[in-house]
Each structure stands twice: as C-alpha cells, then as structure tokens.
Amino acid sequence: MNTKKEEIKTSQRADWDDPSVSSAARDDAPRVIVQKQVLHVEGPYKLESGGSLPELDVIYETFGKLNAKKDNAILVIHALTGDSHCSGYYTYYPNEKAGWWSSLIGPGKAIDTNKYFVICTNNLGGCSNDVYPPVEGAPSHTTNPASIDPRTGRRYNMNFPDYTFGDCVEVQKLVVDHFGIKRLLAVVGGSMGGMMTLEWARRYPDNLSCIVAVATSAHLSPQGIAFSEVERQSIRLDPKWRGGDYPDNDPPAGGLGVARMIAHITYLSQQSMRAKFGRRKQQKNGKVTDQFEVESYLEHQGNSFVKRFDANSYLYITEALDDYDLIREGETLDDAVANFKCLTLMLSFRTDWLFPTKEASEVAEALRRQGKIVEFNEVDSEKGHDGFLIDFDKYAGLVSCFLERVYLNYNRMI
Amino acid sequence: MNTKKEEIKTSQRADWDDPSVSSAARDDAPRVIVQKQVLHVEGPYKLESGGSLPELDVIYETFGKLNAKKDNAILVIHALTGDSHCSGYYTYYPNEKAGWWSSLIGPGKAIDTNKYFVICTNNLGGCSNDVYPPVEGAPSHTTNPASIDPRTGRRYNMNFPDYTFGDCVEVQKLVVDHFGIKRLLAVVGGSMGGMMTLEWARRYPDNLSCIVAVATSAHLSPQGIAFSEVERQSIRLDPKWRGGDYPDNDPPAGGLGVARMIAHITYLSQQSMRAKFGRRKQQKNGKVTDQFEVESYLEHQGNSFVKRFDANSYLYITEALDDYDLIREGETLDDAVANFKCLTLMLSFRTDWLFPTKEASEVAEALRRQGKIVEFNEVDSEKGHDGFLIDFDKYAGLVSCFLERVYLNYNRMI
C-alpha cells in the first residue's frame, strides 16, 4: 500500500536503532523502547457471527512489569483506527512519534508503568500500517480483512467473517490469559475502546477490579450510525474499491480519504474548528489560495490516513461499531449493567458531540441506580471528541487517583 | 436525468390539470394554482467574479396581488436546494406536494397572500428538476451549470462562471425591479436564503422595510465549510462525474446521493434522530434486515435528491455558500451591519447545529449595538436545522405579527 515509504524507512533503520545517534536530534526524555509481540492461535477460531478464522494472530505490546501476585495488570483498549502502540517508541529515530496515549501511560505518568503492567492489543479486525519495526516473520497487525487468508494465499477482503465487539474482547482476553492474569486491575479505553471496557465489565465481572471508560457510551447514536454509513458509502463509491478486491498497491485511497475527512469532522468541536481555522484561506508561497484552511487540514488528514489504514478493515470495523450495544435486545440500560462488579470511572468531554456527555451520564446513572460505585466527570475541554487524545492534563489526575485508590485498596475490596 | 418518470407524468398531465378530478383523491383545502414565470435578460450579464453569462433566464413565481401603491411586496428567498415554488400547487394532481413553505405562505397564513404580494425566484445557479408544469419554450430553472450555453449548444457544466451570493441578490432584484417595486415590505429567507436577506439589508438599505432572517448567520462556520467540502469530494469521487462533463442521462448519481446524505445529517438534530429512528433496524417483508432505519432513510433522501438536482450545480452553489461572508475583509460584524436601515426579525432553532443560536444571536447583538431595531427569538424546536421547514406552528405567529406591525406602521416609519 505504501511501498515507497517503507523502502526509505528501511534504509534508515540502522540509524534509528542506534542509541548513539546525536542527542540533539532527539527529544530530551529518555525513550521507552517497546516491541510488537504476537500471540498466534491455531484455528479454526470461532466468532459470534457463526463465522470462523483459519488462524489468528494477535499483536500486542506491554509496558512495565507484571508483579509476582499478578495484580497490577491494566488492559488498555484503543479507539477505531488505533493500534497496540499506546505508549513509548519503537526506535531512536528522531522524528518517530510516540504511542498514541504516551502522555497518559508511561513511567511516572497517570497510568504509571513503574507501578502497573500495561497490555495493549491491536483489536481483532484492526489495522495500522506502522512499518517499524516489523515483527520478524509475523504480520504487524492483528488478523483483519487486509491479512492473508492462509487457505487462499490472498487477502481476506470482503470474505473476512463478520465480527462483534464481543469477539474483540475475547481476543483481548486470550492475551490476558496468556500472561496468567486471573484478575485485571483495570480495563481502560476511549471512544470505541471505552465501549469495549463496558463490555468487559459485563462479560467478565469477576476478572477485573475497575474500568476507566473515556469519551464513550453504551452504543453509538443514530447520528453516529449515519456518519458511519456515509463514510462506508464514500469508500464503496471509489471505483478502485472494486467490490473489495483491490490490489495492495492500488487501494481506494480517494474513498477512504473522504471517509476519514467525514469522520474527522465528528472528532472536532465547532469551538475548536473556529479557534484553529476560523474562515481563513490557505496560503501557498505567500499567496492566499481559494482553499479554506479547514479544507486543507482535512485533506491532509485524509491523505495521511490512507497510508496507514486499509479500506476493507474500515468497512468491517465501522459495521461492528454501529452494531455494538451494551444493552441486549429486550433489556434496559439498568439490566445491562446489573451484573457489573467493578468500580467505574467514566469521563465525558464537554464539547464532544459524537459521544455527548448526556449519553455517558446515562450509563453512570444506571450504574448508580443499580448500587454500583461510579465516578463520573465531564472534562472541561474545547476539543470535541479528540479531547481525550489531547487534553490529558485535564483528566490525567482523575485517572491516576482513581487507579491508585483501587490498587491500594485492592485486597480489601475483593 | 429522469426521463422515465417524466414520461409517466406527462402521460397523466390531462388529469392533473383537470379541476373536476374526483375530490376524494385530493386534500380538502382549495388549491392555489401557480405557474412558473421567466424573466429573460440578454447578455452578456456580468458577475462579481469578473465572469459573465451570454444570457440569463430567471424563473420566479408570484402569490397574491401587488397593490396600487406597490408597498405590499415580500421577496422570499429559498435555501440551498430549494426553488421558486415556495407555496401553492402547479396542478390538481392529487399526489402533488405543495410548495416548500406552504404552511407559512398562502391565503390566511403567516405570510398572508390575501394581504401581501409574494415573489420567489429560483436563485442564480440554482436548480430543481421539477417537471410540472414546464414553462412553454423556456427552462424550468434559473440559469445554472446544467443550463445550455447558447454559444456551444451544450451544458455549461464546469465552464459556468463563478458567482457570489451578491450576484444572486442582484438577480432577485431584477425581478423586483421588473414589477416596478421601489421598496420591498420585507425580504424573508431561511438558511442560505437567510444569508441573502442579510445581504439585501446591507446592499439595498433604502429598498426594503424589514427582513426576516430564519435559521441563518453572517457566514458559514468552519464546520459547515468542512461538510460542504466532503460533500463536493463525494461528487468528484464518482467516476461518472467525469470532470463535470457527464451526459444528461448518466449523471454522477452515486456521488451526489452521498453528498446529500452527508448534508441531510447536518439538517437533523441528535434528538430528532433518536426520536425518529433510535437504533431500530429496517424491516422488509416482515423481517428485520441488517440495515438501520436511519441508514435506509438517508439512502432514500439521497436517491430522491438526485432526481431533482444537478451535481455540478451542487458544486457551484456550495462553493458560493462557503465563500459568502456578510463581514467583508478587514471589517467587524458591527461594521457589516452599520448601514442597515431595516427592522429585523431573526429566528434560530434550539437544536440547529448547522446554524447555531450562538451565531444568529451574534448578528442580532451587533445590530443592537449599532442602534437598530431587532427582534431575536430562539424557536424551541427539536428538529435541528430542518425545524424551519417543519415546526411552522412554533414561529409562524412571530413572523405574522412582525410583518403586520411593519406593514401597518409602514408609512410612519419611512
């Protein structure tokens, strides 16, 4: 999909891996270097849809050390287009971006990897074309529609079986079990990852002490579903999509780019767009162009996205997102949370209109009605849904204190 | 574009025009029958962009009677994809839909055509493929990118000159002048039409007594621009768009449909979507399908739209919308309204997030600071931006009283 870039990067690898590279070219904090790991599961691996996979590779990363009692483990779950790289760096390459939640997770951070052992898996069906460092002899992301079907030697594409967020949770649990962890200290996730934390609490009430559910709700709103649908239609509209059978080197980049642009609008708030772009026009070579800055920004977002994400994976993952509901058919929200045994921290973001405060607080209220211990906070952020990936300083303290209280009182509570 | 349907309709025309058609097949209210009219202007007709049109046809409709003093005329301006048919019917065809603001405009309605003379033009660059009744020997909509360029005998398509909302106002004024109206009692418009009412007030302070600016603001927000841009990208993504040179009978319906679906999401509120669709799945032949009701609804909206609207026109009109700003470069909002001489009624809708109350009230506040008489109301509607086309009962009274006060005090005020 992005062969040329990969080549360039590969030729520079020697430098990136070398800690002796001039420190001027690096940021000052010492880097935590992590590696992707793979859990391979022989199939057939059955899914809730009735379909199955001939084999399963789960990519994950860990941060910090699991203690002898195995009671300091935290599972972190990524959002729609995220990956296992929630913190740290892969290399010493000076321009490498840190993992997506590095400001929250790391030594001395809110999720303190000096104290806690953090596991983050790439979700089933997820996908992220990070090219460094390739895991020797293994795929760089968890089995998804862009993976090779061993039965055919070709990509699954639209032959990938349907899967649910329940399946994603089961796949995460494989990794947790692999470490012999009976009870997680916490499951932490934002957005789609937050939905999965709720699903964990429902599915495995005896296997976790608390959840931190960030910028999320029990299910996607009809407005959210509507956006998912127009995003999928943009992909399918691109003639290069070819019913899903596109070659690796000629994906429906146009359609996927537009899908990402649409999605990106829903991640920002009116306020943040006004502050960031206003109605200013883009300048090029000192001249004002016809293009608004906001258009140029979104186009850039679309273009970067297509380099790291697969269109079919996007179709599957958004279908699973739309379909997920913590509330099963015939249930009320109260029924859905009645068997939770964990402590809950829920955080919403004031200007988030994709997962509005109202929807998060409905979950918190149901938990309270059912006699559970729940802490709910609306973070005073102007950044819309993206607030949970930007305004760390406004909620890191809440997460840190919550986890510490649960950890220190752990033995007394169970 | 929709040849088949047109044929069917044409073959039924005899019936529709016949007032003796069984009354059981009709609604009970007597129908106000109107006809499209054309004002033809020989070119070259110059535009603000510096471009020009070789000729100009302006489609308009009128309702009620212009009095001898010519002081009872109201110009109504339509929204993005509207047309001149703001009230009444063209025929007696039982299933014909009434004009888009019929609940507000008509005999005895808030804009009472027993008292007032209403003019509504199809905007320059606008387009609406209403097939009945074709105006003999004339186009059914104002000159736009889908019109035939007399110099080539082919559609303008992307060779249509750029135009501004200022140009649209000038074209509307041609019709007003055509009737010899020196001073309009009111200019009334919603959404994009509301922006043009503000432009009228700025451009022709001595030629109108009041404006009614509904669900609008001084300019589109960056979020609005962002949505416009992804809508345009959807159209251009469709291989049938062909750089704008598509034949009449094979337009980029897929791309235009997705564009409309995206736009339609912005017209509804979270609340109205929850109330209307929830997370229910669509039923077909008594069976639950995989499709959510909201997806099916939007798809239907997209499909109907492509039958009545042209893709290139949509590109041009949304560009003009994004670019419009009541506030000229280097000005403040106060500067922009300093020369208004009219009375103003501004209405916003509580759950409208495309033209939020905040943005409308900023205009009202600037008017007040500049010593103008302005009445501002937030209509308590759950219907989002669409509220101005649905919740008539919640604001018709405000419009009616406001107009009446201006009309009765007309002579004293000027």
Interface residues (C-beta under 8 A of the other chain):
Chain A: H219 L220 S221 P222 Q223 I225 A226 F227 E229 V230 Q233 S234 L237 D238 P239 G254 G255 G257 V258 M261 I262 I265 L268 Q270 M273 R274 K276 F277 G278 R279 F292 E293 V294 E295 L298 D322 D325 W353 P356
Chain B: H219 L220 S221 P222 Q223 I225 A226 F227 E229 V230 Q233 S234 L237 D238 P239 G254 G255 G257 V258 M261 I262 I265 L268 Q270 M273 R274 K276 F277 G278 R279 F292 E293 V294 E295 L298 D322 D325 W353 P356
